[in-house]
């Protein structure tokens, strides 16, 4: 009986740790997305008269960069 309770406790704690980590990762990606939206908006406002802008992103979870061509 004690062994069964121990397994349940370990499974519960492990599940909570995994859910907590996933939640933190989701919040971080959400913050990066909002920052990227602001960078792109500022890029278009700053160089509204330019005909060609290049927006690049290195990978998932990275901030975008804006350059005029």
VENWO-V849453 format. One record per residue. N is the residue number from 1. RES is the residue in three letters. PHI is phi in whole degrees, -180 to 180 (NA if undefined). Layout:
n: {N N}
res: {RES RES}
phi: {PHI PHI}
This chain:
n: {1 2 3 4 5 6 7 8 9 10 11 12 13 14 15 16 17 18 19 20 21 22 23 24 25 26 27 28 29 30 31 32 33 34 35 36 37 38 39 40 41 42 43 44 45 46 47 48 49 50 51 52 53 54 55 56 57 58 59 60 61 62 63 64 65 66 67 68 69}
res: {UNK UNK UNK UNK UNK UNK UNK UNK UNK UNK UNK UNK UNK UNK UNK UNK UNK UNK UNK UNK UNK UNK UNK UNK UNK UNK UNK UNK UNK UNK UNK UNK UNK UNK UNK UNK UNK UNK UNK UNK UNK UNK UNK UNK UNK UNK UNK UNK UNK UNK UNK UNK UNK UNK UNK UNK UNK UNK UNK UNK UNK UNK UNK UNK UNK UNK UNK UNK UNK}
phi: {NA -66 -65 -66 -66 -65 -62 -65 -64 -65 -63 -66 -65 -62 -63 -66 -64 -65 -64 -64 -64 -63 -65 -63 -66 -63 -64 -63 -65 -65 -66 -65 -61 -64 -65 -64 -61 -67 -63 -65 -63 -64 -62 -68 -72 -71 -118 -64 -85 -78 -87 -131 -122 -118 -112 -123 -140 -72 -178 -65 84 -111 -81 -82 -126 -122 -138 -94 -97}
